Amino acid sequence: MHFDKKNRVRLARDFEFLKKNSTKADCSAFVFYLYPNNLKYSRVAVITSKRVGCAVERNLARRRFRAIFRSARADFSKNVDILVFVRRGYVKFDYQTLELKFRKAAAELSAKYETRQ
């Protein structure tokens, strides 16, 4: 399945807005930011620093989290922007555990926005 550009957070101002205004969950393997958007689709950005590993490992991390996002986006009641900062120790976790942590963080943060309205 192709991951379109429209499903990515790309602009620097969007990154800054998300970091400043969204709710945050610390998931040990990654830091998860979520904020509802007014678009007709959800978007994600995966940030991997050089601390995560070499380029091959960073690209693997990005591919894994984008795949997790694709499988989890049907769970969202509203369209959201998600920012994921991958941490160095993410390799300790297998794919299923990462997916479970991602879905749990998304559900908790989405519920916070549901109760606000």
Secondary structure by P-SEA (a helix, b strand, c coil): cccccccccccaaaaaaaaccbbbbbcccbbbbbbbbcccbbbbbbbbccccccaaaaaaaaaaaaaaaaaccccccccbbbbbbbccccccccaaaaaaaaaaaaaaaaaaaaaac
